Amino acid sequence: MAGIDTLPPLREVIATHGLSAKKALGQNFLLDLNLTAKIARLAGDMSGCDVLEIGPGPGGLTRGLLAEGARRVLAIEKDARCLPALSEIAAAYPGRLEVVNGDALEVDPLAHLTPPIRIAANLPYNVGTELLVRWLTPDAWPPFWDSLTLMFQKEVAERIVAAPGSKAYGRLALLAQWRAEAEIVLTLPPEAFTPPPKVSSAVVHLTALPEPRYPADPKVLERVVAMAFNQRRKMLRAALRGLAPDIQDRLEASGIKPTDRAETVSLEQFCALARNIAAV
């Protein structure tokens, strides 16, 4: 713990380096080091892992990840104003923190990381969902990461873990739950952040499954799910009419009533339908 003990409080770091949060970058800083340490612990045992962090800002979670024993942390930060603060953390943990100034949507983290790899981040709101979808849809499975521990707006977190029949259930739930175990492990109120966002936040922990929960071609499954939820108020026989001329028969063969709507259909049923459609 020597490294973290030598570093100044985050509010002092922000004042010293003039790090006011920028709305355009989706920034809301979490300054309570007890909370950032808790999030780091929720990411699991990191002693033998490299950790990818996106949007570290002044480095609250970065400190937690290093203090909890991460082998190495790669922090990708778009805002160059944060680099001096992150350099101070790197100096306190020699050889264990690499900071890349760049856009997480454009940087290839695998050039900097050695498996096993965990991802832990208080994701910038404006890129969080896009990054999650990328991590859940690689060309090959299992992915390069073992687990994801990610902060989202609470509404997005609820969509990731949603069950059939709920309003939050949709494409994101199916995408996440097809290939990972997903659970909300922490909820945070707006006042935990500086500046406070307008909504509550939640941390989701996802553990990659060795293989998808049910067999299906990823591209076919995505097409079926997209069509179903793009017209979620319609019965599936109408919403999926463009998939096959005999869609009603294919729905029934997959254990789905043609009069069902997308939000009532389980992941297993969607996978069965995707296999049926792939056989056209």
ZATI-575100 format. One line per 5 residues: their letters; for each residue x, y, z negated of C-alpha. Coordinates in Angstrom, 3 decimals. Layout:
<rs>
A> X Y Z | ... .
</rs>
This chain:
<rs>
MAGID> 0.000 0.000 0.000 | 3.071 2.259 -0.101 | 2.370 3.657 3.358 | -1.145 4.873 2.646 | -0.109 6.319 -0.734 .
TLPPL> 2.329 8.698 0.944 | -0.261 10.230 3.275 | -2.283 13.365 2.479 | -6.109 13.355 2.127 | -7.953 13.484 5.445 .
REVIA> -9.564 16.857 4.761 | -6.070 18.263 4.287 | -4.951 16.603 7.544 | -7.882 18.137 9.414 | -7.150 21.596 7.999 .
THGLS> -3.416 21.343 8.708 | -3.867 20.285 12.335 | -7.048 22.275 13.115 | -9.085 19.171 13.927 | -12.644 20.442 14.110 .
AKKAL> -14.817 17.702 15.648 | -15.729 18.242 19.301 | -19.269 17.391 20.315 | -18.163 16.914 23.935 | -15.938 14.028 22.799 .
GQNFL> -18.660 12.442 20.671 | -16.600 13.061 17.535 | -17.923 12.636 13.979 | -15.125 12.036 11.501 | -15.424 9.600 8.603 .
LDLNL> -13.248 11.107 5.869 | -14.001 8.876 2.867 | -11.017 6.520 2.683 | -13.009 4.123 0.487 | -15.491 3.715 3.351 .
TAKIA> -12.824 3.347 6.038 | -11.094 0.707 3.893 | -14.413 -1.116 3.524 | -14.943 -1.142 7.296 | -11.406 -2.465 7.756 .
RLAGD> -12.144 -5.304 5.325 | -15.371 -6.112 7.205 | -13.220 -6.744 10.287 | -11.828 -9.859 8.558 | -8.329 -11.113 7.888 .
MSGCD> -5.999 -9.104 10.114 | -2.661 -10.239 8.722 | -1.797 -12.214 11.863 | -3.673 -10.039 14.372 | -3.128 -7.074 16.628 .
VLEIG> -6.003 -4.598 16.347 | -7.366 -2.297 19.029 | -8.901 0.930 17.753 | -10.721 3.394 20.019 | -11.090 7.050 19.029 .
PGPGG> -9.144 7.097 15.744 | -9.447 10.881 15.342 | -7.475 11.946 12.263 | -6.853 8.284 11.433 | -9.088 7.313 8.528 .
LTRGL> -9.911 3.840 9.843 | -6.374 3.516 11.218 | -5.033 3.848 7.684 | -7.505 1.249 6.454 | -6.559 -1.264 9.153 .
LAEGA> -2.852 -0.915 8.416 | -3.336 -1.013 4.639 | -5.433 -4.185 5.009 | -2.516 -5.865 6.724 | -3.049 -5.582 10.485 .
RRVLA> 0.068 -6.891 12.245 | -0.061 -4.005 14.717 | -2.639 -1.373 15.628 | -3.047 0.109 19.096 | -4.987 3.361 18.766 .
IEKDA> -6.307 4.937 21.962 | -7.148 8.605 21.446 | -8.356 10.980 24.153 | -8.009 14.152 22.059 | -4.361 15.269 22.076 .
RCLPA> -5.021 17.465 19.009 | -5.127 14.263 16.908 | -1.700 12.982 17.950 | 0.369 14.793 15.273 | -1.870 13.402 12.502 .
LSEIA> -1.594 9.888 13.946 | 2.193 10.287 14.228 | 2.306 10.846 10.464 | 0.535 7.497 9.944 | 2.925 5.786 12.377 .
AAYPG> 5.868 7.121 10.359 | 4.373 5.712 7.144 | 3.996 2.262 8.774 | 7.155 1.866 10.894 | 6.708 -0.314 13.964 .
RLEVV> 3.052 -1.133 13.263 | 1.106 1.681 14.956 | 1.202 2.556 18.649 | -0.827 5.564 19.782 | -1.848 6.009 23.417 .
NGDAL> -3.192 9.395 24.471 | -5.791 8.498 27.087 | -9.350 7.537 27.977 | -10.355 4.146 26.569 | -12.381 3.505 29.727 .
EVDPL> -9.184 3.722 31.790 | -6.413 2.299 29.570 | -5.606 -1.437 29.813 | -5.097 -2.477 26.178 | -3.714 -5.908 27.103 .
AHLTP> -0.492 -4.278 28.250 | 0.103 -3.316 24.606 | -1.403 -6.179 22.565 | -0.509 -9.765 21.650 | -3.246 -12.309 20.714 .
PIRIA> -4.971 -12.940 18.439 | -6.692 -9.580 18.873 | -9.496 -7.915 16.940 | -11.223 -4.667 17.904 | -12.287 -2.260 15.162 .
ANLPY> -13.487 1.262 15.831 | -15.732 4.118 14.846 | -16.645 4.446 18.513 | -17.276 7.877 20.027 | -21.051 7.967 20.565 .
NVGTE> -20.755 8.907 24.231 | -18.811 5.788 25.303 | -19.714 3.199 22.654 | -22.325 1.216 24.560 | -20.329 1.195 27.794 .
LLVRW> -17.252 -0.170 26.011 | -19.307 -2.848 24.255 | -20.824 -4.017 27.542 | -17.352 -4.220 29.113 | -16.033 -6.308 26.216 .
LTPDA> -19.029 -8.652 26.449 | -18.823 -9.133 30.235 | -15.240 -10.090 31.168 | -14.610 -12.179 34.278 | -13.662 -15.172 32.107 .
WPPFW> -14.851 -16.355 28.700 | -13.677 -16.579 25.939 | -12.532 -12.922 26.007 | -9.205 -11.410 24.935 | -10.718 -10.434 21.552 .
DSLTL> -11.727 -12.657 18.633 | -14.070 -10.169 16.958 | -15.505 -6.669 17.292 | -16.239 -4.464 14.270 | -17.837 -1.346 15.695 .
MFQKE> -19.673 1.725 14.466 | -22.717 2.797 16.483 | -25.743 4.974 16.035 | -28.083 2.856 13.919 | -30.600 2.639 16.768 .
VAERI> -27.973 1.106 19.068 | -26.835 -1.307 16.336 | -30.428 -2.476 15.895 | -30.675 -3.109 19.640 | -27.592 -5.356 19.501 .
VAAPG> -29.012 -7.638 16.795 | -32.713 -7.440 17.754 | -34.914 -10.544 17.916 | -37.628 -11.324 20.517 | -40.893 -9.539 19.842 .
SKAYG> -39.318 -6.383 18.406 | -39.262 -3.003 20.129 | -35.455 -2.928 19.977 | -35.122 -6.261 21.820 | -33.751 -5.930 25.320 .
RLALL> -30.749 -6.305 27.591 | -28.181 -5.333 24.944 | -29.451 -7.941 22.465 | -29.379 -10.682 25.104 | -25.932 -9.698 26.343 .
AQWRA> -24.454 -9.651 22.835 | -26.180 -12.717 21.437 | -25.517 -14.912 24.486 | -21.778 -14.898 23.856 | -21.321 -13.742 20.253 .
EAEIV> -22.614 -13.906 16.706 | -23.806 -10.388 15.892 | -24.817 -8.858 12.571 | -25.138 -5.409 11.005 | -22.711 -5.363 8.070 .
LTLPP> -22.909 -1.733 6.888 | -25.272 1.237 7.263 | -24.091 4.801 6.736 | -26.141 8.000 6.303 | -25.386 11.141 8.357 .
EAFTP> -23.773 12.886 5.370 | -20.958 10.313 5.340 | -19.543 12.083 8.411 | -18.039 15.467 9.227 | -19.932 17.036 10.869 .
PPKVS> -23.057 15.024 9.973 | -24.749 13.583 13.094 | -28.521 13.786 13.401 | -28.958 10.039 12.946 | -27.770 7.256 10.649 .
SAVVH> -24.965 4.964 11.761 | -24.303 1.248 11.351 | -21.349 -1.092 11.680 | -21.909 -4.238 13.759 | -19.593 -7.234 13.488 .
LTALP> -19.516 -9.551 16.506 | -17.598 -12.819 16.604 | -16.900 -14.297 20.025 | -18.344 -17.768 20.586 | -15.999 -20.308 22.236 .
EPRYP> -18.516 -20.536 25.085 | -21.896 -18.936 25.835 | -24.748 -20.119 23.624 | -26.634 -21.611 26.608 | -25.364 -22.365 30.130 .
ADPKV> -26.150 -19.782 32.812 | -24.392 -17.935 35.616 | -23.553 -14.489 34.129 | -24.454 -12.541 37.274 | -27.769 -14.369 37.747 .
LERVV> -28.649 -13.965 34.074 | -27.877 -10.248 34.187 | -30.036 -9.831 37.299 | -32.968 -11.706 35.756 | -32.753 -9.795 32.478 .
AMAFN> -32.335 -6.432 34.215 | -35.403 -6.958 36.396 | -37.460 -8.211 33.458 | -36.678 -5.259 31.192 | -36.731 -2.566 33.878 .
QRRKM> -40.484 -3.179 33.952 | -40.939 -4.462 30.412 | -44.642 -3.575 30.272 | -45.429 -5.781 33.250 | -46.127 -9.496 33.087 .
LRAAL> -43.072 -11.430 34.227 | -44.787 -12.890 37.285 | -45.033 -9.284 38.563 | -41.749 -7.913 37.176 | -39.731 -10.798 38.653 .
RGLAP> -41.643 -11.170 41.905 | -38.554 -10.211 43.939 | -36.450 -13.082 42.565 | -38.237 -15.938 44.315 | -41.493 -16.394 46.256 .
DIQDR> -42.548 -19.135 43.833 | -41.560 -17.214 40.683 | -44.685 -18.338 38.819 | -43.683 -22.000 39.196 | -40.104 -21.246 38.199 .
LEASG> -41.227 -19.387 35.084 | -43.400 -22.317 34.042 | -40.570 -24.778 34.729 | -38.401 -22.720 32.376 | -40.948 -22.847 29.562 .
IKPTD> -42.142 -19.262 30.128 | -45.758 -18.262 30.685 | -46.090 -16.144 33.846 | -48.240 -13.730 31.813 | -45.490 -13.218 29.187 .
RAETV> -43.633 -9.914 28.974 | -39.856 -9.640 28.739 | -39.746 -8.668 25.067 | -41.344 -11.984 24.017 | -38.944 -14.259 25.920 .
SLEQF> -36.059 -15.850 24.017 | -32.423 -15.945 25.097 | -32.682 -19.699 25.652 | -35.678 -19.206 27.958 | -33.935 -16.459 29.939 .
CALAR> -30.917 -18.763 30.406 | -33.208 -21.594 31.575 | -34.818 -19.231 34.082 | -31.408 -18.051 35.295 | -30.381 -21.664 35.946 .
NIAAV> -33.649 -22.260 37.775 | -33.206 -19.145 39.929 | -29.572 -20.087 40.684 | -30.858 -23.339 42.120 | -32.937 -21.495 44.762 .
</rs>
